[in-house]
Amino acid sequence: FFLSSVVSFKLQQTMEDDLSRQDRSESTFSSASSSNGDKKKGKGKFGMMMSSIGRSTKQGMSRAGKQMEKGLVKAKMAAVEKIAKVPPSPEDPEIISALERLKITKTEIYAISDVVRNLYESRVNEATFLVQLSDKMKATQVMQNDPFGAYVQRMGMGLGALEQVNTEHLQRMEEELVIPLEKFRDNDIEAVQKLKLKYKNGKTSFDIAAHRLTKAQETNDSAKISQAQQKKDAAYTELTTLRNDMKFQVNNLEQKKQVNLLGCMEQYWQSYASFASATSNILSQNSIEKGTFVAPVPPAEQAYAADIFTADEQKNGYDDHDPGMNDHDGGGGGGGITKSYLT
């Protein structure tokens, strides 16, 4: 029992130190976030990104504290069982079922919420680059005979319209999907998880009390037996209360998941459908027809064409002043021309 107390004290002290450091870190980050928020209250792309980074950091610290608390309880139980060699009492079947449902819910929600958070942050980053791309494309200079510049400029205008719809969709994604999942995970699930640890601790205390009663009965000392019996009864009363509370809270958690959280996910899915429809309409309204590029004539070809034209002009001028055409013999002129071309 003494070793168990030492182990518990050391683990508790370590956990308190870590949680203290966590609180200081969260306080520092909150101060920085509030200072930045005063400078710019509008929640743009940068605001979304910083908010998500801060929330991820805080959640990471919170998870570390919860894992340490869970490790503390497990270490205490293991130390007690190892030192005192206390056999565990049979578990209530309803509690086994409740704990299994809690485990499934916790595993599923943690997995989904982590992916949703990563997806949201990646889309915020993508939206930031989309704004930059749209601005660069719209700033493209369109020259004469420049179908490429005209096409890129129109693309920038279309991307600008898409970016506005995308920003609104990201806000809805955060409000209707990201935050509800994380609140359910961090508040509701973790509250039942804390109760679970409290129940495990209460069951260990009951097992110890029952074991001590058995040992006292072996001594046939009525005073020790009476005292051990009272402690066992008190531990059993507390364990029963914890069991009933555990069953109720697991059922309540399931109801929140099936009603409240499901309602948020349904609302997001409708928003996603509206986003997809709006995106399709914008693409239809901003369809771009590619222009035709007229290839310029190289200077060498221009000079060659000019030479041909000059030669033709000279030839035509020679024919017009052909002496045969002005022959005073009338018909002889025609014969002269025929003879000249034939020879």
C-alpha positions in Angstrom: 0.0 0.0 0.0 2.9 2.4 0.8 4.5 1.7 -2.6 1.2 2.3 -4.3 0.8 5.7 -2.5 4.4 6.7 -3.6 3.7 5.7 -7.2 0.4 7.7 -7.2 2.0 10.7 -5.6 4.9 10.8 -8.1 2.6 10.4 -11.1 0.2 13.0 -9.7 3.0 15.5 -9.2 4.3 14.9 -12.8 0.9 15.4 -14.2 0.3 18.7 -12.2 3.6 20.1 -13.5 2.8 19.3 -17.1 -0.7 20.7 -16.8 0.8 23.8 -15.2 3.1 24.3 -18.2 0.1 23.6 -20.5 -1.9 26.4 -18.8 0.9 28.8 -19.2 1.3 28.0 -22.9 -2.4 28.3 -23.5 -2.5 31.7 -21.7 0.4 33.0 -23.7 -1.2 31.8 -27.0 -4.6 33.3 -26.0 -3.0 36.7 -25.3 -1.3 36.7 -28.7 -4.5 35.6 -30.4 -6.6 38.3 -28.7 -4.0 41.0 -29.6 -4.1 40.0 -33.3 -7.9 39.9 -33.2 -8.0 43.5 -32.0 -6.0 44.6 -35.0 -8.3 42.9 -37.5 -11.7 41.7 -36.5 -12.7 40.4 -39.9 -12.2 36.7 -40.3 -10.4 36.3 -43.6 -8.2 33.5 -44.9 -5.4 34.4 -42.5 -7.7 34.6 -39.6 -9.1 31.1 -40.4 -5.6 29.7 -40.7 -4.4 31.2 -37.4 -7.5 30.1 -35.6 -7.1 26.6 -36.8 -3.5 26.5 -35.8 -4.3 27.8 -32.3 -7.1 25.3 -31.8 -4.9 22.4 -33.0 -2.1 23.4 -30.6 -4.5 23.7 -27.7 -6.1 20.3 -28.5 -2.7 18.7 -28.6 -1.9 20.0 -25.2 -5.3 19.0 -23.8 -4.9 15.4 -25.2 -1.4 15.1 -23.5 -3.0 16.1 -20.2 -5.8 13.6 -20.6 -3.4 10.8 -21.5 -1.3 11.5 -18.4 -4.4 11.4 -16.2 -5.5 8.1 -17.8 -1.9 6.8 -17.3 -2.1 7.8 -13.7 -5.2 5.8 -13.0 -3.9 2.8 -14.9 -0.5 2.9 -13.0 -2.3 3.2 -9.7 -4.5 0.2 -10.5 -1.6 -1.9 -11.7 0.5 -1.0 -8.7 -2.3 -1.9 -6.3 -3.0 -5.2 -8.0 0.7 -6.1 -8.1 1.5 -5.2 -4.5 -1.6 -6.3 -2.7 -2.4 -9.1 -5.2 -6.1 -8.1 -5.2 -8.2 -10.2 -7.4 -10.7 -8.2 -9.5 -14.4 -8.7 -8.8 -16.7 -9.7 -11.7 -17.9 -6.8 -13.9 -21.5 -5.8 -14.4 -22.6 -7.0 -17.9 -24.4 -3.7 -18.5 -21.3 -1.8 -17.6 -19.3 -4.0 -20.1 -21.8 -3.1 -22.8 -21.7 0.6 -21.9 -17.9 0.7 -22.0 -17.8 -1.0 -25.3 -20.3 1.5 -26.8 -18.2 4.3 -25.4 -15.0 2.9 -26.9 -16.6 2.6 -30.4 -18.0 6.1 -30.2 -14.7 7.5 -29.0 -12.7 5.7 -31.7 -15.0 6.8 -34.6 -15.4 10.4 -33.5 -11.7 10.9 -32.9 -10.8 9.4 -36.3 -13.5 11.5 -38.2 -12.8 14.7 -36.4 -9.0 14.5 -37.0 -9.5 14.0 -40.7 -12.1 16.7 -40.9 -9.8 19.2 -39.2 -6.9 18.3 -41.6 -9.3 18.6 -44.6 -10.5 22.0 -43.4 -7.0 23.4 -42.8 -5.9 22.1 -46.2 -8.8 23.8 -47.9 -8.1 27.1 -46.1 -4.6 26.9 -47.5 -5.9 26.1 -50.9 -8.3 29.1 -50.8 -5.4 31.4 -49.9 -3.5 30.3 -53.1 -6.7 30.5 -55.1 -7.1 34.2 -54.2 -3.5 34.8 -55.3 -4.0 33.0 -58.5 -7.2 34.8 -59.3 -5.5 38.2 -58.7 -2.5 37.3 -60.8 -4.7 36.1 -63.7 -7.0 39.1 -63.6 -3.9 41.4 -63.8 -2.7 39.8 -67.0 -2.2 42.4 -69.8 -4.1 41.6 -73.0 -2.3 42.7 -76.2 -3.5 42.8 -79.8 -3.8 39.3 -81.3 -3.4 37.8 -77.8 -6.0 35.0 -77.2 -3.8 33.5 -74.4 -3.9 36.8 -72.3 -7.7 37.2 -72.9 -8.3 33.6 -71.8 -6.2 33.8 -68.7 -7.9 37.1 -67.7 -11.3 35.6 -68.0 -10.1 32.6 -66.0 -9.0 34.9 -63.2 -12.5 36.5 -63.2 -14.1 33.1 -62.9 -11.8 32.0 -60.2 -12.6 35.2 -58.3 -16.3 34.3 -58.3 -15.5 30.8 -57.2 -13.3 32.1 -54.4 -16.2 34.1 -52.9 -18.4 31.0 -52.8 -15.5 28.9 -51.5 -15.0 31.3 -48.6 -18.6 31.1 -47.5 -18.5 27.3 -47.8 -15.4 27.1 -45.5 -17.2 29.2 -42.9 -20.1 26.8 -43.0 -17.8 23.8 -42.9 -16.2 25.2 -39.7 -19.5 26.0 -38.0 -21.5 23.0 -39.1 -18.9 20.2 -39.2 -15.5 21.0 -37.7 -16.6 22.7 -34.4 -19.6 20.4 -33.6 -17.4 17.3 -34.0 -14.6 18.7 -31.9 -17.0 20.0 -29.2 -18.7 16.6 -29.0 -15.2 14.9 -28.8 -13.6 17.3 -26.3 -16.6 18.0 -24.1 -19.1 15.2 -24.2 -16.9 12.2 -24.9 -14.1 13.3 -22.5 -16.6 14.0 -19.8 -17.7 10.4 -19.9 -14.1 9.3 -20.2 -13.4 11.1 -16.9 -16.3 9.3 -15.3 -15.0 6.0 -16.7 -11.6 6.6 -15.0 -13.5 7.6 -11.8 -15.5 4.4 -12.0 -12.4 2.3 -12.6 -10.8 3.9 -9.5 -14.0 3.2 -7.5 -14.0 -0.4 -8.6 -10.4 -0.8 -7.6 -11.2 0.6 -4.2 -14.1 -1.8 -3.8 -11.9 -4.7 -4.8 -9.3 -3.7 -2.2 -12.0 -3.4 0.5 -13.5 -6.8 -0.4 -10.0 -8.3 -0.3 -9.3 -6.8 3.1 -12.5 -8.1 4.5 -11.5 -11.6 3.3 -8.2 -11.2 5.1 -9.9 -9.9 8.3 -12.3 -12.9 8.3 -9.3 -15.2 8.3 -8.1 -13.6 11.6 -11.5 -14.2 13.3 -11.1 -10.7 14.9 -14.6 -9.3 15.2 -13.4 -5.7 15.4 -11.3 -6.0 12.3 -14.1 -7.8 10.5 -16.6 -5.2 11.4 -14.4 -2.3 10.3 -13.5 -4.1 7.0 -17.2 -4.8 6.4 -18.1 -1.1 6.9 -15.4 0.0 4.4 -16.6 -2.6 1.9 -20.2 -1.5 2.2 -19.2 2.2 1.7 -17.1 1.3 -1.3 -19.9 -0.8 -2.8 -22.4 2.1 -2.3 -20.0 4.4 -4.1 -19.4 1.9 -6.8 -23.1 1.3 -7.4 -23.6 5.1 -7.7 -20.8 5.3 -10.2 -22.2 2.4 -12.2 -25.6 3.9 -12.5 -24.1 7.3 -13.4 -21.9 5.6 -16.0 -24.8 3.8 -17.7 -26.9 7.0 -17.8 -24.0 9.1 -19.2 -23.2 6.6 -21.9 -26.9 6.5 -23.0 -27.0 10.3 -22.9 -23.9 10.5 -25.0 -25.4 8.2 -27.6 -28.5 10.4 -27.7 -26.4 13.5 -28.3 -24.6 11.7 -31.1 -27.8 10.4 -32.8 -29.7 13.7 -32.5 -27.6 16.8 -32.1 -24.4 15.8 -33.9 -26.3 14.0 -36.6 -28.4 17.2 -37.2 -25.2 19.2 -37.6 -23.8 16.7 -40.1 -27.1 16.8 -42.1 -27.0 20.6 -42.2 -23.4 20.5 -43.5 -24.3 18.0 -46.2 -27.1 20.3 -47.4 -24.6 23.2 -47.4 -22.1 21.1 -49.4 -24.8 20.4 -52.0 -25.5 24.1 -52.3 -21.8 24.8 -52.6 -21.5 22.2 -55.4 -24.6 23.7 -57.2 -23.2 27.2 -56.9 -19.8 26.1 -58.2 -21.5 24.5 -61.2 -23.5 27.6 -62.0 -20.4 29.8 -61.8 -18.5 27.6 -64.2 -21.5 27.6 -66.6 -21.8 31.4 -66.4 -18.0 31.9 -66.9 -17.5 29.6 -69.9 -14.7 30.9 -72.0 -14.4 30.7 -75.8 -10.9 30.4 -77.0 -9.8 33.1 -79.4 -8.0 32.5 -82.7 -4.4 33.4 -83.0 -3.2 34.9 -86.3 0.3 33.9 -86.9 2.5 36.9 -88.0 4.4 36.7 -91.3 8.2 36.5 -90.7 10.3 39.5 -92.1 12.1 37.1 -94.6 8.8 36.0 -96.0 7.5 39.6 -96.2 10.6 40.5 -98.2 10.2 37.5 -100.5 6.5 38.4 -101.1 7.5 42.0 -101.9 10.1 40.9 -104.4 7.5 38.7 -106.2 5.0 41.5 -106.3 7.6 43.9 -107.8 8.6 41.3 -110.4 5.0 40.9 -111.4 4.5 44.6 -111.7 7.5 45.0 -113.9 6.4 42.1 -116.1 3.0 43.6 -116.5 4.5 47.0 -117.4 6.7 45.4 -120.1 3.7 43.6 -121.7 1.8 46.8 -121.9 4.5 48.6 -123.8 5.5 45.7 -126.1 6.3 47.2 -129.5 4.4 44.3 -131.2 1.3 45.6 -129.6 1.7 49.0 -131.4 2.6 47.4 -134.9 1.2 49.7 -137.7 0.3 46.6 -139.7 -2.8 45.9 -137.7 -3.2 42.1 -137.9 0.6 41.7 -138.1 0.8 42.8 -134.5 -1.2 39.9 -133.4 0.8 37.5 -135.5 3.9 39.0 -134.0 2.8 38.4 -130.5 1.8 34.9 -131.3 5.1 34.2 -132.9 7.0 35.8 -130.1 5.4 33.7 -127.3 5.5 30.5 -129.3 9.3 30.9 -129.9 
